Amino acid sequence: MIKKEITVGLTIGLLINCLGFIVCILIFSTLSGKGYTFAETIEASAKNDSLGSLIALGALPNLIFFFYFLRKNNIYKARGILLACLISAVCIAISKFG
């Protein structure tokens, strides 16, 4: 039961992080004014060492779900969200130093 709750929280956290990352990429590609596509925006952010920043911005919506699960007393789902944030931090570290 506990592993299932953590897995559900982890899945939600990873999906929300991916959706947040995609939204950030779309926002920055439209605001750049240069008409970059989705892939070109990712390449430009990787070249400028700002890919980690976009991943971190994509992880911000996880805060909403984390506090929602804490308020509903679903502590194990909140732990899964926290685990997803740790995975995001590892991805950021890899993009910065790798």
GUNU-382993 format. One record per atom (N, C-alpha, C): residue in three letters; atom name; x, z, y. Coordinates in steps of 0.001 Angstrom, whole numbers, padded with zeros to 6 digits. Each point is the difference from the previous one (the first is absolute). Layout:
@aa ALA	at CA	u X	w Z	v Y
...
This chain:
@aa MET	at N	u 000819	w 000000	v -001189
@aa MET	at CA	u -000819	w 000000	v 001189
@aa MET	at C	u 000866	w 000000	v 001257
@aa ILE	at N	u 001050	w 000820	v 000003
@aa ILE	at CA	u 000855	w 000093	v 001168
@aa ILE	at C	u 000766	w -001308	v 000198
@aa LYS	at N	u 000521	w -000570	v -001087
@aa LYS	at CA	u 000732	w -001257	v 000106
@aa LYS	at C	u -000893	w -001121	v 000488
@aa LYS	at N	u -001255	w 000018	v -000417
@aa LYS	at CA	u -000953	w -001020	v 000440
@aa LYS	at C	u -000249	w 000123	v 001502
@aa GLU	at N	u -000155	w 001212	v 000496
@aa GLU	at CA	u -000231	w 000221	v 001432
@aa GLU	at C	u 001202	w -000455	v 000826
@aa ILE	at N	u 001201	w 000325	v -000467
@aa ILE	at CA	u 001204	w -000411	v 000719
@aa ILE	at C	u 000149	w -001517	v -000029
@aa THR	at N	u -000332	w -000615	v -001136
@aa THR	at CA	u 000079	w -001453	v -000115
@aa THR	at C	u -000994	w -000686	v 000928
@aa VAL	at N	u -001193	w 000560	v 000119
@aa VAL	at CA	u -000996	w -000562	v 000925
@aa VAL	at C	u 000505	w 000108	v 001435
@aa GLY	at N	u 000541	w 001144	v 000369
@aa GLY	at CA	u 000545	w 000175	v 001345
@aa GLY	at C	u 001173	w -000927	v 000271
@aa LEU	at N	u 000869	w -000175	v -001002
@aa LEU	at CA	u 001137	w -000900	v 000142
@aa LEU	at C	u -000461	w -001440	v 000177
@aa THR	at N	u -000979	w -000405	v -000775
@aa THR	at CA	u -000530	w -001362	v 000105
@aa THR	at C	u -000626	w -000238	v 001366
@aa ILE	at N	u -000799	w 000951	v 000453
@aa ILE	at CA	u -000611	w -000120	v 001328
@aa ILE	at C	u 001082	w -000061	v 001072
@aa GLY	at N	u 001005	w 000860	v -000116
@aa GLY	at CA	u 001072	w 000028	v 000988
@aa GLY	at C	u 000786	w -001298	v 000049
@aa LEU	at N	u 000308	w -000563	v -001154
@aa LEU	at CA	u 000751	w -001257	v -000023
@aa LEU	at C	u -000830	w -001159	v 000530
@aa LEU	at N	u -001293	w -000031	v -000349
@aa LEU	at CA	u -000867	w -001070	v 000503
@aa LEU	at C	u -000165	w 000086	v 001517
@aa ILE	at N	u -000201	w 001216	v 000498
@aa ILE	at CA	u -000161	w 000171	v 001442
@aa ILE	at C	u 001297	w -000337	v 000722
@aa ASN	at N	u 001128	w 000344	v -000607
@aa ASN	at CA	u 001286	w -000335	v 000605
@aa ASN	at C	u 000198	w -001515	v 000047
@aa CYS	at N	u -000348	w -000691	v -001062
@aa CYS	at CA	u 000122	w -001462	v -000021
@aa CYS	at C	u -000928	w -000642	v 001026
@aa LEU	at N	u -001226	w 000488	v 000073
@aa LEU	at CA	u -000936	w -000542	v 000990
@aa LEU	at C	u 000472	w 000277	v 001420
@aa GLY	at N	u 000521	w 001189	v 000241
@aa GLY	at CA	u 000527	w 000329	v 001323
@aa GLY	at C	u 001191	w -000865	v 000360
@aa PHE	at N	u 000866	w -000271	v -000965
@aa PHE	at CA	u 001150	w -000873	v 000227
@aa PHE	at C	u -000454	w -001411	v 000343
@aa ILE	at N	u -000989	w -000495	v -000727
@aa ILE	at CA	u -000511	w -001349	v 000263
@aa ILE	at C	u -000630	w -000072	v 001384
@aa VAL	at N	u -000752	w 001024	v 000372
@aa VAL	at CA	u -000622	w 000020	v 001326
@aa VAL	at C	u 001068	w 000034	v 001091
@aa CYS	at N	u 001050	w 000792	v -000199
@aa CYS	at CA	u 001091	w 000052	v 000979
@aa CYS	at C	u 000683	w -001343	v 000143
@aa ILE	at N	u 000248	w -000661	v -001110
@aa ILE	at CA	u 000625	w -001326	v 000044
@aa ILE	at C	u -000898	w -000982	v 000745
@aa LEU	at N	u -001299	w 000031	v -000287
@aa LEU	at CA	u -000919	w -000916	v 000672
@aa LEU	at C	u -000080	w 000288	v 001490
@aa ILE	at N	u -000006	w 001263	v 000368
@aa ILE	at CA	u -000051	w 000362	v 001425
@aa ILE	at C	u 001257	w -000476	v 000711
@aa PHE	at N	u 001157	w 000260	v -000587
@aa PHE	at CA	u 001244	w -000398	v 000651
@aa PHE	at C	u 000208	w -001510	v -000007
@aa SER	at N	u -000536	w -000685	v -000993
@aa SER	at CA	u 000137	w -001462	v 000000
@aa SER	at C	u -000870	w -000631	v 001077
@aa THR	at N	u -001142	w 000598	v 000283
@aa THR	at CA	u -000841	w -000551	v 001063
@aa THR	at C	u 000479	w 000424	v 001378
@aa LEU	at N	u 000590	w 001185	v 000110
@aa LEU	at CA	u 000470	w 000473	v 001296
@aa LEU	at C	u 001356	w -000558	v 000392
@aa SER	at N	u 000706	w -000608	v -000934
@aa SER	at CA	u 001333	w -000509	v 000317
@aa SER	at C	u -000059	w -001158	v 000982
@aa GLY	at N	u -001068	w -000758	v -000014
@aa GLY	at CA	u -000145	w -001119	v 000920
@aa GLY	at C	u 000780	w -001234	v -000423
@aa LYS	at N	u 000709	w 000077	v -001092
@aa LYS	at CA	u 000794	w -001139	v -000460
@aa LYS	at C	u -000680	w -000755	v -001125
@aa GLY	at N	u -001148	w 000459	v -000432
@aa GLY	at CA	u -000742	w -000690	v -001042
@aa GLY	at C	u 000605	w 000140	v -001379
@aa TYR	at N	u 000599	w 001154	v -000283
@aa TYR	at CA	u 000575	w 000235	v -001315
@aa TYR	at C	u -001093	w 000123	v -001047
@aa THR	at N	u 000308	w -000489	v -001197
@aa THR	at CA	u -000903	w 000213	v -001115
@aa THR	at C	u 000303	w 001366	v -000608
@aa PHE	at N	u -000759	w 000342	v -001028
@aa PHE	at CA	u 000175	w 001295	v -000666
@aa PHE	at C	u 001406	w 000120	v -000590
@aa ALA	at N	u 000434	w -001018	v -000716
@aa ALA	at CA	u 001316	w 000031	v -000639
@aa ALA	at C	u 001124	w -000024	v 001035
@aa GLU	at N	u -000179	w -000765	v 001067
@aa GLU	at CA	u 001028	w -000052	v 001043
@aa GLU	at C	u 000135	w 001338	v 000714
@aa THR	at N	u -001098	w 000715	v 000148
@aa THR	at CA	u 000059	w 001317	v 000627
@aa THR	at C	u 000762	w 000978	v -000874
@aa ILE	at N	u -000217	w -000060	v -001299
@aa ILE	at CA	u 000734	w 000874	v -000915
@aa ILE	at C	u 001491	w -000346	v 000019
@aa GLU	at N	u 000324	w -001290	v -000003
@aa GLU	at CA	u 001404	w -000409	v 000049
@aa GLU	at C	u 000666	w 000430	v 001302
@aa ALA	at N	u -000703	w -000155	v 001116
@aa ALA	at CA	u 000559	w 000394	v 001293
@aa ALA	at C	u 000185	w 001510	v 000083
@aa SER	at N	u -000929	w 000760	v -000556
@aa SER	at CA	u 000145	w 001456	v 000030
@aa SER	at C	u 001116	w 000461	v -000930
@aa ALA	at N	u 000209	w -000699	v -001105
@aa ALA	at CA	u 001114	w 000338	v -000887
@aa ALA	at C	u 001328	w -000338	v 000664
@aa LYS	at N	u 000035	w -001104	v 000736
@aa LYS	at CA	u 001227	w -000389	v 000692
@aa LYS	at C	u 000333	w 000982	v 001130
@aa ASN	at N	u -001022	w 000529	v 000653
@aa ASN	at CA	u 000201	w 000922	v 001127
@aa ASN	at C	u 000054	w 001465	v -000427
@aa ASP	at N	u 000034	w 000260	v -001280
@aa ASP	at CA	u 000021	w 001368	v -000552
@aa ASP	at C	u -001196	w 000827	v 000454
@aa SER	at N	u -001149	w -000606	v 000127
@aa SER	at CA	u -001204	w 000747	v 000369
@aa SER	at C	u -001045	w -000006	v -001113
@aa LEU	at N	u 000391	w -000411	v -001182
@aa LEU	at CA	u -000931	w -000009	v -001128
@aa LEU	at C	u -000389	w 001420	v -000387
@aa GLY	at N	u 000949	w 000917	v 000072
@aa GLY	at CA	u -000296	w 001403	v -000301
@aa GLY	at C	u -001001	w 000590	v 000975
@aa SER	at N	u 000073	w -000408	v 001239
@aa SER	at CA	u -000957	w 000481	v 000997
@aa SER	at C	u -001408	w -000494	v -000306
@aa LEU	at N	u -000106	w -001229	v -000467
@aa LEU	at CA	u -001313	w -000529	v -000360
@aa LEU	at C	u -000565	w 000695	v -001227
@aa ILE	at N	u 000863	w 000346	v -000942
@aa ILE	at CA	u -000458	w 000746	v -001175
@aa ILE	at C	u -000486	w 001381	v 000422
@aa ALA	at N	u 000725	w 000627	v 000919
@aa ALA	at CA	u -000408	w 001321	v 000487
@aa ALA	at C	u -001316	w -000059	v 000760
@aa LEU	at N	u -000196	w -001033	v 000798
@aa LEU	at CA	u -001275	w -000158	v 000693
@aa LEU	at C	u -001140	w -000255	v -000982
@aa GLY	at N	u 000304	w -000695	v -001077
@aa GLY	at CA	u -001004	w -000243	v -001030
@aa GLY	at C	u -000381	w 001251	v -000758
@aa ALA	at N	u 000892	w 000988	v -000009
@aa ALA	at CA	u -000270	w 001254	v -000710
@aa ALA	at C	u -000809	w 000987	v 000837
@aa LEU	at N	u -000159	w -000251	v 001269
@aa LEU	at CA	u -000735	w 000941	v 000853
@aa LEU	at C	u -001458	w 000226	v -000416
@aa PRO	at N	u -000730	w -001015	v -000451
@aa PRO	at CA	u -001378	w 000278	v -000444
@aa PRO	at C	u -000103	w 000949	v -001182
@aa ASN	at N	u 001099	w 000200	v -000714
@aa ASN	at CA	u -000015	w 000963	v -001101
@aa ASN	at C	u -000277	w 001414	v 000500
@aa LEU	at N	u 000342	w 000281	v 001246
@aa LEU	at CA	u -000272	w 001319	v 000560
@aa LEU	at C	u -001490	w 000321	v -000006
@aa ILE	at N	u -000800	w -001003	v 000302
@aa ILE	at CA	u -001453	w 000204	v 000033
@aa ILE	at C	u -000504	w 000407	v -001375
@aa PHE	at N	u 000440	w -000716	v -001019
@aa PHE	at CA	u -000455	w 000298	v -001354
@aa PHE	at C	u 000587	w 001309	v -000512
@aa PHE	at N	u 001238	w 000290	v 000384
@aa PHE	at CA	u 000620	w 001252	v -000409
@aa PHE	at C	u -000809	w 001195	v 000514
@aa PHE	at N	u -000317	w -000007	v 001286
@aa PHE	at CA	u -000758	w 001117	v 000557
@aa PHE	at C	u -001452	w 000005	v -000471
@aa TYR	at N	u -000547	w -001182	v -000291
@aa TYR	at CA	u -001347	w -000060	v -000560
@aa TYR	at C	u -000043	w 000677	v -001367
@aa PHE	at N	u 000971	w -000296	v -000856
@aa PHE	at CA	u 000030	w 000612	v -001325
@aa PHE	at C	u 000278	w 001488	v 000081
@aa LEU	at N	u 000807	w 000418	v 000949
@aa LEU	at CA	u 000215	w 001439	v 000167
@aa LEU	at C	u -001277	w 000697	v 000445
@aa ARG	at N	u -000742	w -000628	v 000909
@aa ARG	at CA	u -001241	w 000597	v 000482
@aa ARG	at C	u -001040	w 000101	v -001113
@aa LYS	at N	u -000031	w -000989	v -000892
@aa LYS	at CA	u -000946	w -000003	v -001117
@aa LYS	at C	u 000509	w 000810	v -001193
@aa ASN	at N	u 001147	w 000647	v 000169
@aa ASN	at CA	u 000607	w 000848	v -001022
@aa ASN	at C	u 000401	w -000797	v -001248
@aa ASN	at N	u 000399	w -001256	v 000201
@aa ASN	at CA	u 000559	w -000831	v -001065
@aa ASN	at C	u 001515	w 000004	v 000153
@aa ILE	at N	u 000604	w 001099	v -000368
@aa ILE	at CA	u 001414	w 000202	v 000263
@aa ILE	at C	u 000861	w -000985	v -000792
@aa TYR	at N	u -000409	w -000327	v -001204
@aa TYR	at CA	u 000815	w -000879	v -000825
@aa TYR	at C	u -000045	w -001441	v 000499
@aa LYS	at N	u -001116	w -000422	v 000549
@aa LYS	at CA	u -000049	w -001327	v 000619
@aa LYS	at C	u 000859	w -000020	v 001252
@aa ALA	at N	u 000007	w 001081	v 000738
@aa ALA	at CA	u 000867	w 000094	v 001177
@aa ALA	at C	u 001468	w -000052	v -000414
@aa ARG	at N	u 000329	w 000578	v -001134
@aa ARG	at CA	u 001370	w -000084	v -000511
@aa ARG	at C	u 000363	w -001439	v -000352
@aa GLY	at N	u -000963	w -000744	v -000524
@aa GLY	at CA	u 000245	w -001413	v -000293
@aa GLY	at C	u 000260	w -000799	v 001262
@aa ILE	at N	u -000746	w 000303	v 001066
@aa ILE	at CA	u 000234	w -000656	v 001283
@aa ILE	at C	u 001399	w 000342	v 000502
@aa LEU	at N	u 000387	w 001257	v -000154
@aa LEU	at CA	u 001332	w 000431	v 000419
@aa LEU	at C	u 001083	w -000711	v -000815
@aa LEU	at N	u -000246	w -000194	v -001269
@aa LEU	at CA	u 000936	w -000732	v -000850
@aa LEU	at C	u 000131	w -001457	v 000460
@aa ALA	at N	u -001105	w -000596	v 000418
@aa ALA	at CA	u 000044	w -001365	v 000533
@aa ALA	at C	u 000829	w -000050	v 001282
@aa CYS	at N	u -000092	w 001039	v 000823
@aa CYS	at CA	u 000817	w 000062	v 001213
@aa CYS	at C	u 001477	w 000136	v -000342
@aa LEU	at N	u 000310	w 000734	v -001051
@aa LEU	at CA	u 001394	w 000121	v -000425
@aa LEU	at C	u 000533	w -001336	v -000520
@aa ILE	at N	u -000833	w -000741	v -000696
@aa ILE	at CA	u 000397	w -001325	v -000468
@aa ILE	at C	u 000248	w -000917	v 001197
@aa SER	at N	u -000833	w 000123	v 001028
@aa SER	at CA	u 000206	w -000783	v 001216
@aa SER	at C	u 001314	w 000378	v 000669
@aa ALA	at N	u 000323	w 001299	v 000002
@aa ALA	at CA	u 001260	w 000433	v 000598
@aa ALA	at C	u 001192	w -000556	v -000750
@aa VAL	at N	u -000093	w -000093	v -001320
@aa VAL	at CA	u 001074	w -000596	v -000785
@aa VAL	at C	u 000135	w -001488	v 000321
@aa CYS	at N	u -001127	w -000691	v 000167
@aa CYS	at CA	u 000036	w -001416	v 000368
@aa CYS	at C	u 000626	w -000197	v 001382
@aa ILE	at N	u -000303	w 000907	v 000916
@aa ILE	at CA	u 000585	w -000076	v 001338
@aa ILE	at C	u 001510	w 000210	v -000080
@aa ALA	at N	u 000430	w 000977	v -000784
@aa ALA	at CA	u 001433	w 000260	v -000149
@aa ALA	at C	u 000714	w -001188	v -000625
@aa ILE	at N	u -000631	w -000624	v -000962
@aa ILE	at CA	u 000603	w -001189	v -000626
@aa ILE	at C	u 000114	w -001144	v 001002
@aa SER	at N	u -001044	w -000176	v 000831
@aa SER	at CA	u 000040	w -001097	v 000969
@aa SER	at C	u 001020	w 000271	v 001107
@aa LYS	at N	u 000252	w 001261	v 000330
@aa LYS	at CA	u 000970	w 000328	v 001047
@aa LYS	at C	u 001431	w -000056	v -000509
@aa PHE	at N	u 000243	w 000522	v -001194
@aa PHE	at CA	u 001366	w 000151	v -000483
@aa PHE	at C	u 000356	w -000948	v -001138
@aa GLY	at N	u -000986	w -000727	v -000513
@aa GLY	at CA	u 000255	w -000851	v -001154
@aa GLY	at C	u 000444	w -001369	v 000310
